[in-house]
């Protein structure tokens, strides 16, 4: 299950599926090591938690199974190579993108491959329920699945629950090894029973109490205790597009002619009204007819398990942030049927198969330990197909720092850990009077509450609450574009050969210096719904902000940027980036916050706290590349650096 990043009510639900060794490097499918003359194993299809000690015996032959057999296509290695070449500014093939039709013809599965896969599965007794460009889906009983995939399905204890999983790696008939990328669904731990649902109403209204600063430092908390030897400002009410555009050097670019897609789960029933109202109230350009589109599934599933209404705010934030920074860009929201990997993969695949946009913002993810190699391969194939078409994917890096506090293990998040996406980290942003950029810190928050007598902050600076995700992957090899930029201390933290480090670039994320959002929400008694505005943050804000800035950069370039990481790292060390550190003033930084105890009004009292900035768990924003902000944040000149010389 994937979770959205928004830090108001819908927060990450940390899964605890252990990672599997021997992951795919750069998303190229692992070789099928034939240890049987007639079958080839599919690497990564037996989860690490399916151990002999945890084995509770065979799954009933009559139990039902639903799986997807992902198709490798006719040239998986060639796809990865071409994706790399068209994305590299130093390559002769840079920018020589294919259309979706050309990509499918060159790299997609052939009719003969699809027919052979279907024949094999049906011969085993499974029923084909769907065929897409990416996979063949089937259902059947356990006995048929065991026959098809050459493995036994057992029940395994995992924590306090029991799940089904292969007792050994699944395999395919030797003649199909080149046609099959992987299979998902044999292990049911991350998946839940599905049923059709209607979307629930919006969540209960959330409001910020105030007092506020209108820009950073405009209102000092003079009656509250000092922090770091000085009086501190109140948190901003929420920055708007005008302030973010100025901070990140948007200039006169608007994103005209550029298409941006946003993927999340579900769909806000009031998004058009909310986005239009927000733009009118906060000085953004009015939405033009046909500028905002939605591509939605016929039905939704797992609405309760996924907290469907919590995703409405995620979509609202993403849509309004993209429009605020790139007001002329065309925006398409692609809603997944649920927060499950299969449904999110379908949403991403829809963008690629129909080339709905050149830039895709994704404010969701999960801890890397929940990402098994079979799913990683399926995601990377979509990202590579996007790259050859000139489509770039931008993923939020996470909101729990090094993840130790939330998962007990220091790790990064996925799909941000993929070497084929741009991982977006987070900062605390200070925009001063007249929209002047003052400074940024790496986003990481310590919180201390006001003492009972109001004269001090209890246990200052307090405990870690949230921060930008980052760190070193354990499963993804170090990509070429990070070599020579990412320090060895980070790249080789988990392997002498080097691994992928997250993030690549960063933007505003701290909710204490966050973005103002407008959304229709429910009254506390659930009887009424009304539009209201509140401040929000998280790397859910950073991802659409960077996606929107990339839309401005693409406008400057006059052509799709595609997978941007090679170009982003090629600019490293130049003046087009703000080199962000944790304490840019050298004196310690904090803001004061006053919140409604119940989240919406003063009935139950107010909570006053101090939020220290630049305190991201064990991660640090330092000079040069770091695992909180990557190469830094866009500065004046970044957008225009993509203009042909």
DOVOTI-408321 format. One line per 10 residues: their letters; for each residue x, y, z of C-alpha. Coordinates in steps of 0.001 Angstrom, whole numbers, always signed. Each point is the difference from the previous one (the first is absolute). Layout:
# residues N
A) X Y Z | ... $
//
This chain:
# residues 645
XXXXXXXXXX) +0 +0 +0 | +1288 +3436 -937 | -705 +3030 +2118 | -356 +3654 -839 | +2427 +2545 +1396 | -2239 +2814 +1223 | +760 +915 +3609 | -3414 +1201 +1206 | -1948 -3150 +740 | +984 -2545 -2649 $
XXXXXXXXXX) +3435 -1192 +1037 | +2238 -2825 -1104 | -1014 -3443 +1199 | +3334 -1760 +326 | +12 -3565 -1242 | +2626 -2380 +1301 | +647 -2389 -2854 | +3716 -838 +146 | +1990 +856 -3097 | +1302 -2709 -2266 $
XXXXXXXXXX) +3673 -272 -826 | +1267 +165 -3561 | -2245 +2765 -1288 | +21 +1277 -3537 | +2641 +2545 -945 | -1385 +2870 -2066 | -3182 -1987 -467 | +1479 -2450 -2498 | -1716 -3362 +565 | +2092 -2515 +1877 $
XXXXXXXXXX) +1237 -2950 -1994 | -2029 -3173 +338 | +2475 -2407 +1524 | -1067 -3374 -1335 | +439 -2577 +2724 | -2465 -2355 -1689 | +250 -1118 -3625 | -3619 +802 -804 | -776 +3078 +2119 | +1562 +3359 +798 $
XXXXXXXXXX) -429 +1571 +3474 | -1336 +3555 +318 | +2306 +1816 +2417 | -1639 +1786 +2903 | -3328 -1825 -5 | +532 -1704 +3365 | -91 +2658 +2731 | +2741 +40 +2622 | -2486 -536 +2829 | -1119 -3345 -1473 $
XXXXXXXXXX) +2532 -1973 +2041 | -11 -3635 +1106 | -405 +1131 +3608 | -3116 +2027 -870 | -1527 -2737 -2166 | -3473 -1002 +1212 | -629 -2584 -2686 | -1508 -253 -3442 | -2740 +2353 -1115 | -3270 -1745 -830 $
XXXXXXXXXX) -101 -1100 -3642 | -3415 +1556 -392 | +928 +3481 +1263 | -319 +2729 -2630 | +2960 +1832 -1520 | +120 +3120 -2190 | +3332 +759 -1643 | +1543 +2158 -2685 | +2629 -1333 -2374 | +1962 +3041 -1155 $
XXXXXXXXXX) +1293 -172 -3565 | +3699 +601 -639 | -530 +1193 -3558 | +2181 -808 -2950 | +3165 +1793 +1179 | +141 +788 +3725 | +3730 +742 +15 | -373 +2175 -3093 | -2788 +1968 +1685 | +2219 +848 +2971 $
XXXXXXXXXX) +2891 +941 -2275 | -2132 +2245 -2193 | -1616 +1633 +3033 | +3472 +841 +1287 | +1227 +1342 -3334 | -2922 +2375 -685 | +247 +1389 +3550 | +3742 +775 -15 | +955 +3525 -1137 | +3397 -1372 -1119 $
XXXXXXXXXX) -1560 -2668 -2214 | -440 +413 -3746 | -3520 -1382 +507 | -958 +2572 +2651 | -3589 +1065 -504 | -656 -2401 -2876 | -3235 -1204 +1534 | -2431 -2535 -1393 | -3753 +306 -177 | -2026 -2343 +2189 $
XXXXXXXXXX) -831 -2017 -3116 | +3652 -202 -1028 | +1074 -1001 +3516 | -2547 -2790 +58 | +1016 -1235 -3452 | +3695 +33 +880 | -46 -1263 +3584 | -3468 -1315 +783 | -1075 -3621 +168 | -840 -1605 -3333 $
XXXXXXXXXX) -3336 -1622 -760 | +1797 -3336 -76 | +1453 +571 +3488 | -3392 +960 +1413 | -1634 -3004 -1620 | +2668 -2342 +1361 | -371 +1395 +3529 | -3788 -322 -138 | +245 -3558 -1323 | +2382 -1031 +2789 $
XXXXXXXXXX) -2191 +1494 +2722 | -3276 -1403 -1281 | +1557 -3427 -508 | +796 +5 +3723 | -3637 +668 +821 | +108 +3743 +593 | -2545 +2400 -1504 | +1222 +3074 -1876 | -1868 +3054 +1327 | +1830 +2750 -1837 $
XXXXXXXXXX) +2762 +798 -2474 | +1754 +3381 -182 | +3200 +1167 -1630 | +1730 -736 +3294 | -1457 -3214 +1418 | -2362 -2930 -209 | -2241 -333 +3073 | -1395 -3358 +1038 | -2022 -1571 +2786 | -393 -3554 +1173 $
XXXXXXXXXX) +582 -2328 +2904 | +3258 -697 +1780 | +448 -3358 -1711 | -93 +1638 -3435 | +2368 +2768 +1074 | +2487 -2550 +1377 | -138 -1906 -3272 | +505 +3155 -2074 | +2847 +1483 +2028 | +1809 -3162 +1107 $
XXXXXXXXXX) -60 +744 +3701 | -1977 -910 +3102 | -2088 +2658 +1722 | +185 -114 +3783 | -1322 +2090 +2865 | +2661 +1905 +1936 | -111 +1854 +3294 | +904 +3649 -360 | -274 +1897 +3244 | -3380 -792 +1503 $
XXXXXXXXXX) -1566 -934 -3332 | +283 -2800 -2541 | +424 +527 -3732 | +331 -2149 -3070 | +3267 -67 -1938 | +2059 -2255 -2289 | +2180 -2454 +1921 | +2609 +379 -2758 | +477 +2394 -2890 | -2698 -155 -2648 $
XXXXXXXXXX) +1122 -1131 -3418 | -1145 -53 -3601 | +422 -2550 -2771 | +3412 +448 -1567 | -1389 +1100 -3335 | -1791 +2930 +1662 | +2943 +1360 +1984 | +510 +2906 -2405 | -3699 +870 -68 | -637 +248 +3759 $
XXXXXXXXXX) +1405 +2820 +2101 | -1443 -1070 +3364 | -3168 -1124 +1757 | -1752 +1777 +2853 | -2843 -1183 +2238 | +1243 -3434 +1004 | +965 +1615 +3297 | -3067 +1714 +1472 | +1546 +1886 +2922 | -79 +3483 -1555 $
XXXXXXXXXX) -3344 -556 -1714 | -3496 +60 +1415 | -3318 -1467 -1091 | -1703 +2457 -2323 | -3563 +1043 -463 | -1698 +2809 -1856 | -668 +3061 +2114 | -1434 +3448 -323 | +2357 +2765 +1024 | -590 +1358 +3520 $
XXXXXXXXXX) -648 +3696 +748 | +2936 +2329 +759 | +1758 -161 +3355 | -905 +2266 +2900 | +1115 +3571 -524 | +3549 +898 +1034 | +950 +3571 +855 | +3098 +1776 +1269 | -558 +2111 +3101 | +2534 +2819 -349 $
XXXXXXXXXX) +1391 +2583 +662 | +1904 -165 -3294 | +2786 +1681 -1867 | -1007 +1134 -3507 | +3631 -467 -1096 | +2865 -1502 +1977 | +705 +2118 +3093 | -2812 +2509 -536 | -1573 -699 +3426 | +2152 -705 +3047 $
XXXXXXXXXX) -1261 -2139 +2888 | +1025 +2689 +2477 | -2042 -1356 +2910 | +1338 -3551 -298 | +3332 -1310 +1321 | +3120 +471 -2097 | +1688 -2810 -1920 | +3674 -114 -938 | +542 +3228 +1916 | -2555 +2127 -1817 $
XXXXXXXXXX) -3693 +642 -530 | -1335 -2073 -2873 | -2585 +670 -2718 | -3381 -1633 -292 | -384 -2564 -2772 | -1190 +1404 -3306 | -3677 -250 -876 | +1068 -1876 -3123 | +2008 +1135 -3002 | -1777 +548 -3299 $
XXXXXXXXXX) +1093 -412 -3601 | +1362 +3539 -308 | +2406 -611 +2890 | +1119 -3446 -1221 | +539 +1208 -3561 | +2203 +2818 +1267 | +1962 -2263 +2358 | +865 -2505 -2717 | +652 +2332 -2924 | -3056 -591 -2167 $
XXXXXXXXXX) +450 +3347 -1736 | -2586 +540 -2721 | -391 -3668 -857 | -3487 -1440 +458 | +274 -3573 -1298 | -1907 +871 -3159 | -254 -2950 -2349 | +1204 -2519 +2607 | -2089 -2921 +1274 | +306 -1124 +3633 $
XXXXXXXXXX) -1671 -3112 +1390 | -657 -762 +3667 | -560 -3504 +1318 | -1628 -778 +3322 | -2663 -2413 +1175 | -3726 +758 -279 | -1318 +3426 -982 | -1251 +3073 +1812 | -3637 +604 -988 | +486 +3770 +307 $
XXXXXXXXXX) +3392 +518 -1632 | -1158 +2266 -2852 | -1889 +2318 +2353 | +2781 +5 +2592 | +2789 +681 -2495 | -1965 +2794 -1655 | -953 +1618 +3296 | +3543 -230 +1338 | +1512 +1608 -3100 | -2483 +2885 +117 $
XXXXXXXXXX) +527 +644 +3711 | +3792 -195 -28 | +1047 +1882 -3119 | +711 -2926 -2335 | -1051 +132 -3638 | -3527 -1271 -545 | -276 -3535 -1335 | -902 +3 -3682 | -2699 -2256 -1388 | +1491 -3436 -617 $
XXXXXXXXXX) +3226 +737 +1902 | -782 -2457 +2823 | -877 -3579 -933 | -712 -3160 +1976 | +551 -3589 -1117 | -1747 -2273 +2475 | -694 -3720 +364 | -3499 -1402 -402 | -64 -1262 +3597 | +1962 +469 +3214 $
XXXXXXXXXX) +1147 -2633 +2494 | +1436 -150 +3538 | -1414 +3403 +886 | -13 -764 +3721 | +3397 -1714 +145 | +1638 +2802 -1983 | -1815 +2863 +1730 | -1440 +1252 -3285 | -1144 +3405 +1247 | +3510 +766 +1246 $
XXXXXXXXXX) +1155 -86 -3621 | -2333 +2858 -975 | +2279 +2466 +1744 | +2977 -1551 -1757 | -1523 +557 -3432 | -1052 +3509 +997 | +3492 +913 +1173 | +1631 -1416 -3130 | -2376 +1672 -2444 | +67 +3388 +1714 $
XXXXXXXXXX) +3785 +4 +493 | +695 -857 -3650 | -2357 +2735 -1209 | +1367 +2551 +2474 | +3561 -438 -1290 | -765 -815 -3669 | -3329 +1776 -588 | -207 -667 -3753 | +940 -3698 +98 | -2624 -2557 -1002 $
XXXXXXXXXX) -764 -2256 +2983 | -1379 -3545 -157 | -879 -1808 +3212 | +206 -3788 -335 | -1726 -1701 +2907 | +802 -3578 +969 | -2791 -2347 +1079 | +1718 -444 +3380 | +3311 +506 +1780 | +1168 -3514 -906 $
XXXXXXXXXX) +3069 -455 -2189 | -1902 -1643 -2835 | -2454 +2888 -278 | +2716 +2657 +247 | +1990 -1832 -2672 | -3108 +87 -2186 | -245 +3775 +474 | +3660 +490 -923 | -401 -2338 -2959 | -2987 +2020 -1222 $
XXXXXXXXXX) +2167 +3138 -77 | +2721 -1762 -1999 | -2199 -2019 -2355 | -1980 +3087 -988 | +2820 +2533 +514 | -2317 +2162 +2077 | +2823 +2281 +1139 | +3770 +571 -114 | +336 +619 +3751 | -1623 -2183 +2671 $
XXXXXXXXXX) -274 +1002 +3670 | -469 -2811 +2532 | -491 +807 +3693 | -162 -3530 +1357 | +2280 -2852 +964 | +959 -2545 +2617 | +3079 -1149 +1883 | +2551 -1831 -2120 | -374 -3140 +2112 | -3525 -324 -1396 $
XXXXXXXXXX) +1271 +22 -3571 | +807 -3499 -1290 | +2060 -506 -3183 | -3003 -1211 -1972 | -1828 +3284 +587 | +3180 +2030 -523 | +396 -1593 -3428 | -3587 +817 -943 | +378 +3638 +1087 | +3354 +445 -1715 $
XXXXXXXXXX) -1330 -1332 -3283 | -2688 +2705 -1 | +2569 +2669 +892 | +2313 -1156 -2812 | -2823 +14 -2534 | -790 +3522 +1173 | +3619 +1056 -408 | +180 -1144 -3639 | -3146 +2060 -658 | +1441 +3095 +1720 $
XXXXXXXXXX) -2042 -359 +3188 | +1574 +787 +3386 | -1333 -1315 +3320 | +407 +1993 +3228 | -565 -1750 +3341 | -128 +1396 +3520 | +2824 -1405 +2133 | -2094 -512 +3156 | -974 +1863 +3147 | +1621 -2048 +2766 $
XXXXXXXXXX) +3686 +778 -421 | +2122 -3139 +228 | -3170 -2033 +837 | +1431 -1299 +3289 | -2718 +1624 +2094 | -2817 -1386 -2172 | +1359 -3394 -1097 | +2836 -812 +2405 | +2448 -290 -2907 | +2139 +2629 -1688 $
XXXXXXXXXX) -1099 -50 -3627 | -1173 +2012 -2993 | -3383 -63 -1683 | -1175 -1485 -3281 | -679 +636 -2851 | +2186 +3039 +763 | +2920 -2447 +291 | -321 -1008 -3656 | +2975 +1069 -2100 | -2495 +985 -2727 $
XXXXXXXXXX) -1904 +2715 +1891 | +826 +3383 +1472 | -275 -206 +3792 | -1043 +3321 +1513 | +1147 +853 +3515 | -1219 +2813 +2223 | +994 +3281 +1595 | -1213 +2661 +2389 | -305 +3174 -2063 | +252 +3608 +1152 $
XXXXXXXXXX) -1532 +2494 -2432 | +252 +3529 +1333 | -1536 +3358 -739 | -653 +777 -3663 | +291 -3720 -841 | +3735 -26 +693 | +1753 -3356 +370 | +1736 +9 +3401 | +1222 -3561 +604 | -931 -3657 +215 $
XXXXXXXXXX) +844 -2794 +2410 | -368 -3713 -451 | -3490 -880 +1186 | +81 -1690 +3379 | -2093 +1026 +2978 | +458 -276 +3748 | -3037 +1004 +2074 | -191 +1264 +3589 | -3185 +1191 +1694 | -547 +3036 +2164 $
XXXXXXXXXX) +420 -659 +3716 | -2996 +229 +2318 | +1142 +3386 +1335 | +647 +1318 -3515 | +3575 +1008 +816 | +1992 -2677 -1826 | -77 -2745 -2617 | -218 -3445 +1587 | +3079 -2159 -737 | +1110 +2388 -2763 $
XXXXXXXXXX) +632 -637 -2878 | -2291 -2996 +494 | -579 -3148 -2053 | +286 -663 -3728 | -3385 +150 -1730 | +659 -127 -3735 | +2554 +721 -2685 | +999 -544 -3605 | +686 -3604 -945 | +3461 -918 -1180 $
XXXXXXXXXX) +2982 -2265 +356 | +1615 -2922 -1770 | -1930 -2796 -1687 | +792 -3590 +891 | -1373 -1448 -3216 | +727 +2372 -2885 | +3480 +348 -1468 | +1618 +3421 -295 | -1015 +1519 -3346 | +2592 +1569 -2294 $
XXXXXXXXXX) -1355 +3521 +418 | +678 -26 +3771 | +3599 -1146 -323 | +2453 +2821 +649 | -2678 +2115 +1687 | -1302 -2072 +2905 | +2673 -424 +2711 | +1278 -3550 +505 | -1003 +203 +3659 | -3601 -8 -1176 $
XXXXXXXXXX) +197 -2059 -3200 | +1975 -2808 +1672 | -1813 +26 +3336 | -1618 -3367 -731 | +2305 -1499 -2624 | +3591 +405 -1150 | -1302 +118 -3576 | -2243 +2985 +715 | -3761 +450 +84 | -2587 +2530 -1041 $
XXXXXXXXXX) -309 +2942 +2407 | -3204 +1990 +477 | -1002 +2761 -745 | +1133 +1619 -3253 | -1376 +3530 +433 | -2228 +1757 +2533 | -2562 +2737 +594 | -2259 +1350 +2744 | -1515 -2720 +2196 | -46 +1075 +3657 $
XXXXXXXXXX) -3643 +462 +1114 | +1242 +2786 +2281 | +1080 +2000 -3063 | -2590 -1633 -2209 | -2436 +710 -2799 | -3544 +1313 +283 | -2569 -2448 -1405 | -3725 +392 -597 | -2302 -3020 +286 | -3631 -918 +589 $
XXXXXXXXXX) -194 -1820 +3332 | -2697 -1360 +2310 | -1237 +1700 +3163 | +875 -1762 +3285 | -3497 -1500 +160 | +257 -1187 -3613 | -3204 +1779 -1049 | +1443 +2794 -2133 | +2825 +483 -2451 | +1700 +3312 -726 $
XXXXXXXXXX) +3159 +1414 -1568 | +2741 +1106 +2404 | +3743 +592 -78 | +2850 -1341 +2082 | +3796 -280 -11 | +1525 -3312 -1043 | +3395 -1480 -777 | +1926 -3228 -359 | +1933 -1216 -3008 | -3529 -222 -1421 $
XXXXXXXXXX) +535 +3721 -542 | +3602 -267 -1178 | -788 -2451 -2831 | -2663 +2090 -1797 | +2067 +3139 +573 | +2992 -1542 -1791 | -2281 -1475 -2681 | -1411 +3477 -636 | +3484 +1535 -159 | +962 -2699 -2490 $
XXXXXXXXXX) -2999 +1083 -2061 | +1466 +3504 -77 | +3390 -1453 -926 | -1567 -2046 -2795 | -1667 +3140 -1314 | +3454 +1618 -48 | +1527 -2997 -1769 | -2756 -205 -2573 | +50 -3780 +157 | -722 -2716 +2544 $
XXXXXXXXXX) +2652 -424 +2696 | -932 -3639 +613 | +1776 -1873 +2783 | +1806 +2952 +1533 | +2573 -1456 +2395 | +3001 +18 -2365 | -714 +3663 -806 | -637 +873 +3664 | +3337 -1491 +1090 | +1844 +1562 -2952 $
XXXXXXXXXX) -857 +3423 +1489 | +1278 -952 +3463 | +2254 +2572 +1640 | -1216 +2871 -2169 | -1833 +3134 +1066 | -3321 -1356 -1269 | -456 -1785 +3341 | -401 +1239 +3549 | +2467 -2127 +1979 | -2177 -697 +3032 $
XXXXXXXXXX) +1400 -641 +3479 | -1694 -717 +3332 | +902 +3285 +1698 | +634 +2711 -2608 | +90 +2801 +2591 | +2275 -1838 +2427 | -2222 +1005 +2908 | -2724 -2661 +105 | -3439 +448 -1540 | -3519 -570 +1290 $
XXXXXXXXXX) -3571 +1195 -398 | -2906 +177 +2432 | -3287 -1739 -762 | -3424 +247 +1570 | -2390 -2798 -985 | -3579 -906 +801 | +121 -3023 +2282 | -2812 -1691 -1909 | +1290 +1136 -3392 | -2788 +2389 -967 $
XXXXXXXXXX) -1139 +2415 +2753 | +805 +1262 +3495 | -2687 -2064 +1791 | +2571 -2347 +1524 | +2712 +2602 +451 | +3239 +923 -1749 | +3404 -1700 -181 | +3080 +2225 -134 | +3324 -1418 -1099 | +3415 +878 -1367 $
XXXXXXXXXX) +1193 -1749 -3161 | +3759 -108 -514 | +1137 -116 -3637 | +2785 -2040 -1609 | -237 -3022 +2331 | -600 -2931 -2358 | +471 -3157 +2119 | +3493 -1387 -797 | +83 +1714 -3403 | +1845 +3267 -585 $
XXXXXXXXXX) -109 +2779 -2576 | +3617 +1073 -528 | +2023 +1866 -2617 | -69 -1860 -3295 | -2151 -3038 -681 | -1836 -1390 +3038 | -2678 -2563 +854 | -2633 +2572 +959 | +36 +2396 -2969 | +2074 -1764 -2678 $
XXXXXXXXXX) +1763 +2508 -2256 | -2039 +2818 +1565 | -3051 +2037 -1020 | -575 +1973 -3225 | +1345 +3552 +71 | -125 +2906 -2431 | +1350 -1347 -3273 | -1124 -3593 +463 | -3052 +240 -2238 | +1888 +1825 -2747 $
XXXXX) +2951 -2414 +211 | -2081 -2402 -2111 | -285 +2493 -2845 | +2035 -1108 -3040 | +3302 +1850 -288 $
//
